[in-house]
Amino acid sequence: MAGPEAATPSVTWRLRIRMDDRPGTLARVAVRLADLDCNILALSVLPVPGGVLDEIVVRPAAGLTRAQLISAIREEDGECFGSTDADVRELVDTAAASLTAAGRAVADPAACAEAVREVLAADLVTVVPTGEANPGRGEGGHRAVLWLDGARALVARRSWAPFAQLELARAEALLGLLRTVRANVSGPAVVTCADGATVVLREGVPADADAVLALHGRCSAETLFRRYHAGLRTIPRRWSHRLLAPDGGLSVLAVCGRDVLALGQLIPGHGDIAEVSLLVEDAWQRNGLGTALLKRLAVLAAARGRHELVATYLPGQEGMRRTALRAGLAPAPAEPGGLLRIRL
């Protein structure tokens, strides 16, 4: 809460006032503000246990201090939970502001944290790994954790007032909308290969384990070596579940009938980076299937707020780089140590 600085007519303040939910309480506060020559610019009501929390944006009279205003509210049985400076440009309908923020986040998933910050009127919203979110650390309601996906969480902080449950519900609704949009992006897609064959790209599920094992059984030792960088003839069954549902990530399968012809993985890394890998059955290579799969993984990565893909390769192998170029992506020059970076 700020100290008792003098106000000028251009100053606006946002106040959170706890009141008993009784008829006439808000009217008495409004009359008292009018007596102090304060102009109420906006009012919203947030239900809280045992009463209501009124958020009032006022333009105070010249010379009135914030401390004097809070004291007057207290004399009318109101308890000021917090106050901060306000910008008149922020005085828009709450629903309209939330929808506008949601629209920006749908268009650019990387703007999700900023959209949540606007919906919560928070000071700061940061993206952290789920293991570092520490949801039990509430800081008196001035800190809140919202789950973004399996690997990341949003941590919101606000110094001037605790978060109300209704505000957090709005933020959760926004994240739910973004998850729905992302799920639609993850839906099946049909692609046509160079030879005219039609293949479905869809997200892998645990029930695909047998088909993924069969895919590996049809791949040559050279193909498996390029994918796993180890001399394998087959994979343990437990690997198939990790391939289909990597920690915090996803898999995309190229399916024709009951057969899985190719497998791609998208695994979240640090920050806005995700790792990708591809395995295409020998008989379906050089048919555009790897290109379609990588392009699909890039779309899914962008929908999850990732701005860069990385892939590992063996010295002398240019297959992933050529695939990225055919997919219309922009791979950076190969780095020493077998790392290919693709900026989205």
C-alpha positions in Angstrom: 0.0 0.0 0.0 1.4 3.4 -1.0 2.1 6.2 1.4 0.1 9.4 1.8 1.3 11.2 -1.3 -0.7 14.2 -2.6 -2.9 13.6 -5.6 -3.6 15.7 -8.7 -6.8 15.6 -10.8 -5.1 13.3 -13.4 -4.4 10.6 -10.9 -6.5 7.5 -10.8 -6.4 4.8 -8.1 -7.6 1.2 -8.0 -8.8 0.0 -4.6 -10.0 -3.3 -3.3 -12.5 -2.9 -0.5 -13.9 -5.7 1.6 -17.6 -5.0 2.6 -20.3 -6.9 4.4 -22.9 -8.1 1.9 -25.7 -6.0 3.3 -28.1 -3.6 1.5 -26.8 0.0 1.6 -23.2 -0.7 2.4 -21.9 0.2 -1.1 -24.2 3.2 -1.3 -22.7 4.6 1.9 -19.2 4.3 0.6 -20.2 5.9 -2.7 -21.8 8.8 -0.9 -18.7 9.3 1.2 -16.5 9.3 -1.9 -18.8 11.9 -3.4 -18.4 14.0 -0.3 -14.7 13.9 -0.8 -15.1 15.0 -4.5 -13.9 11.6 -5.8 -15.2 10.6 -9.2 -15.9 6.8 -9.4 -14.8 5.7 -12.9 -15.3 1.9 -12.6 -16.8 -0.6 -10.2 -16.7 -4.4 -10.1 -17.9 -6.8 -7.5 -16.0 -10.0 -6.6 -17.8 -12.4 -4.3 -15.6 -13.8 -1.5 -16.4 -16.0 1.5 -18.5 -14.0 4.0 -19.1 -11.0 1.9 -18.0 -9.2 -1.3 -14.8 -7.5 -2.5 -15.5 -4.3 -4.4 -12.9 -3.0 -6.8 -13.3 0.7 -7.3 -11.4 2.9 -9.7 -11.5 6.5 -8.6 -10.2 9.9 -9.7 -9.5 11.7 -6.4 -9.9 15.4 -5.7 -6.8 17.5 -5.8 -5.0 17.4 -2.5 -6.7 14.2 -1.3 -4.2 11.6 -0.2 -4.6 7.9 -0.5 -4.3 7.5 3.3 -7.2 10.0 3.8 -9.3 8.1 1.3 -8.7 4.7 2.9 -9.5 6.2 6.3 -12.8 7.5 5.1 -13.7 4.1 3.6 -12.8 2.5 7.0 -15.2 4.8 8.8 -18.0 3.4 6.6 -17.2 -0.2 7.7 -15.1 -0.9 4.6 -11.7 -2.6 4.8 -9.2 -1.6 2.1 -7.3 -4.8 1.0 -5.0 -3.0 -1.3 -4.6 0.0 -3.7 -2.5 0.8 -6.7 -2.2 3.4 -9.4 -4.6 2.8 -12.3 -4.4 3.7 -16.0 -7.7 5.0 -17.5 -6.8 3.0 -20.7 -7.3 -0.1 -18.7 -10.9 0.8 -17.8 -12.6 -1.5 -20.2 -15.3 -4.2 -19.7 -13.8 -7.2 -17.9 -15.3 -9.7 -20.3 -14.2 -7.8 -23.3 -10.6 -7.4 -21.9 -10.5 -11.2 -21.2 -11.7 -12.1 -24.7 -9.2 -9.7 -26.2 -6.3 -11.3 -24.2 -7.5 -14.8 -25.1 -7.6 -13.9 -28.8 -3.9 -12.7 -28.7 -2.9 -16.0 -26.9 -4.7 -18.1 -29.5 -2.9 -16.2 -32.3 0.4 -16.5 -30.5 0.7 -19.2 -27.8 3.9 -17.6 -26.6 1.8 -14.7 -25.4 -0.1 -16.9 -22.9 1.7 -15.6 -19.8 1.1 -12.0 -20.8 -2.6 -12.8 -21.4 -3.0 -14.3 -18.0 -1.2 -11.3 -16.5 -3.7 -9.0 -18.0 -6.7 -11.1 -16.9 -5.4 -11.2 -13.4 -4.2 -7.6 -13.3 -1.0 -9.2 -11.9 2.4 -7.5 -11.6 4.2 -10.5 -13.1 3.5 -13.9 -14.6 6.4 -16.2 -15.3 6.6 -19.7 -16.9 8.4 -22.3 -14.8 8.9 -26.1 -14.9 6.2 -27.8 -12.9 8.8 -29.1 -10.4 9.7 -25.5 -9.5 6.1 -24.1 -9.2 5.7 -24.8 -5.4 1.9 -24.3 -5.3 1.9 -24.5 -1.5 3.7 -21.1 -1.2 0.8 -18.8 -1.4 2.4 -15.6 0.1 -0.9 -14.5 1.7 -2.8 -14.8 -1.6 -0.4 -12.6 -3.5 1.1 -15.6 -5.4 -0.9 -18.1 -7.4 0.1 -21.2 -9.5 -1.8 -22.2 -12.6 -0.9 -25.4 -14.5 -0.1 -24.7 -18.2 0.6 -28.3 -19.4 2.3 -31.4 -18.1 5.8 -29.8 -18.0 5.1 -26.1 -17.3 3.2 -23.9 -14.9 2.5 -20.2 -14.6 3.4 -18.4 -11.4 1.5 -15.1 -10.9 2.4 -12.4 -8.4 0.7 -9.2 -7.3 1.9 -7.0 -4.6 -1.0 -4.5 -4.3 -3.8 -7.0 -3.4 -4.3 -10.8 -3.0 -5.9 -12.7 -5.8 -9.6 -13.4 -5.5 -11.0 -16.8 -6.4 -13.2 -15.3 -9.1 -10.1 -13.8 -10.8 -8.3 -17.2 -10.6 -11.3 -18.8 -12.1 -11.2 -16.4 -15.1 -7.5 -17.3 -15.6 -8.3 -21.0 -15.5 -11.1 -20.5 -18.0 -8.6 -18.8 -20.3 -6.1 -21.6 -20.0 -8.9 -24.1 -20.6 -9.8 -22.3 -23.8 -6.1 -22.5 -25.0 -6.0 -26.2 -24.2 -9.1 -26.7 -26.3 -7.6 -24.8 -29.2 -4.4 -26.8 -28.8 -6.3 -30.1 -28.7 -8.0 -29.1 -32.0 -4.6 -28.5 -33.5 -3.6 -31.9 -32.3 -6.5 -33.6 -34.2 -5.9 -36.1 -37.1 -4.7 -34.7 -40.4 -4.7 -36.4 -43.8 -1.6 -36.1 -46.0 -0.9 -37.4 -49.5 2.5 -38.9 -50.1 4.6 -38.5 -53.3 3.3 -41.8 -54.7 -0.3 -40.8 -54.1 -0.9 -42.9 -51.0 -3.1 -41.3 -48.3 -1.8 -41.4 -44.8 -3.3 -40.1 -41.5 -1.2 -38.2 -39.0 -2.6 -38.5 -35.5 -1.4 -38.3 -31.9 -0.1 -41.6 -30.5 -1.8 -43.3 -27.6 -0.8 -46.3 -25.4 -3.0 -48.7 -27.4 -0.6 -48.2 -30.3 2.2 -50.0 -28.5 2.0 -53.2 -30.6 1.9 -51.3 -33.9 4.9 -49.2 -32.8 6.8 -52.4 -32.0 5.9 -53.8 -35.4 7.2 -50.6 -37.0 10.6 -51.1 -35.4 10.6 -54.7 -36.5 10.2 -53.7 -40.2 13.0 -51.0 -40.0 16.5 -51.9 -41.1 19.4 -51.8 -38.7 20.7 -48.7 -40.5 17.4 -46.8 -40.0 17.3 -47.7 -36.4 20.9 -46.7 -35.9 20.2 -43.2 -37.5 17.3 -42.8 -35.1 18.8 -44.2 -31.8 22.5 -43.8 -32.5 23.0 -47.4 -31.2 23.1 -50.8 -32.8 19.5 -52.1 -32.2 17.6 -54.8 -33.9 14.5 -54.3 -31.8 13.3 -52.3 -28.8 12.1 -53.5 -25.4 8.3 -53.3 -25.1 8.5 -50.8 -22.3 10.2 -48.4 -24.7 7.1 -48.3 -26.9 5.1 -46.6 -24.1 7.8 -44.0 -23.5 8.0 -43.3 -27.3 4.2 -42.9 -27.5 3.9 -40.7 -24.3 7.2 -39.0 -23.6 7.4 -37.1 -20.3 5.6 -33.7 -20.9 5.5 -34.3 -24.6 3.7 -36.2 -27.3 4.0 -38.5 -30.3 2.6 -38.2 -33.8 2.0 -41.4 -35.8 1.7 -41.8 -39.6 -1.0 -44.5 -40.0 -2.2 -46.4 -43.0 -4.9 -48.9 -42.1 -3.7 -50.6 -38.9 0.0 -50.1 -39.6 2.1 -47.4 -38.1 4.5 -46.3 -40.9 6.3 -43.5 -39.1 6.7 -42.1 -35.6 7.6 -38.5 -34.6 8.2 -37.2 -31.1 8.0 -33.7 -29.6 9.6 -33.4 -26.2 9.7 -30.1 -24.3 13.1 -28.8 -23.4 14.3 -25.7 -21.5 12.5 -22.5 -22.1 10.8 -22.2 -25.5 12.8 -25.2 -27.0 11.4 -28.6 -27.9 13.3 -31.7 -29.2 12.1 -33.6 -32.2 12.9 -37.0 -33.6 11.6 -39.1 -36.6 11.5 -42.7 -37.5 10.2 -43.7 -40.9 9.8 -47.3 -42.1 12.3 -48.1 -44.9 9.7 -48.8 -47.5 8.1 -45.4 -46.9 11.2 -43.3 -47.0 11.7 -40.6 -49.7 8.0 -40.5 -50.1 7.3 -37.2 -48.3 6.2 -38.9 -45.1 9.1 -37.6 -42.9 8.5 -34.1 -44.3 4.8 -34.1 -43.5 5.6 -35.5 -40.0 8.2 -32.8 -39.2 5.9 -30.1 -40.5 3.1 -31.4 -38.2 5.4 -31.5 -35.2 6.4 -27.9 -35.9 2.7 -26.8 -35.9 2.1 -28.6 -32.6 5.3 -27.1 -31.1 4.2 -23.6 -32.1 0.7 -24.2 -30.6 2.5 -25.0 -27.3 4.5 -21.8 -27.3 7.7 -23.3 -28.5 9.9 -21.1 -30.8 12.7 -23.5 -31.6 13.1 -27.2 -32.4 16.3 -29.1 -31.9 17.3 -32.5 -33.2 20.5 -34.6 -32.8 22.2 -36.3 -35.7 25.3 -38.3 -36.4 28.4 -36.8 -38.3 27.9 -36.8 -42.0 24.1 -37.2 -41.8 22.1 -34.4 -43.4 18.7 -36.2 -43.5 17.0 -34.1 -40.8 18.3 -30.9 -42.3 17.0 -31.7 -45.8 13.7 -32.8 -44.3 13.4 -29.5 -42.5 14.1 -27.5 -45.7 11.5 -29.6 -47.6 9.0 -28.9 -44.8 9.4 -25.1 -45.4 11.3 -24.6 -42.1 14.5 -22.7 -41.6 17.2 -24.8 -40.0 20.3 -23.0 -38.7 23.7 -24.1 -39.9 24.7 -27.4 -38.2 26.5 -27.0 -34.9 29.5 -29.0 -33.8 28.4 -32.0 -31.6 25.5 -33.1 -33.9 22.8 -30.5 -33.0 20.4 -29.1 -35.5 18.4 -26.0 -34.6 15.2 -25.0 -36.4 13.7 -21.6 -35.5 9.9 -21.4 -35.8 
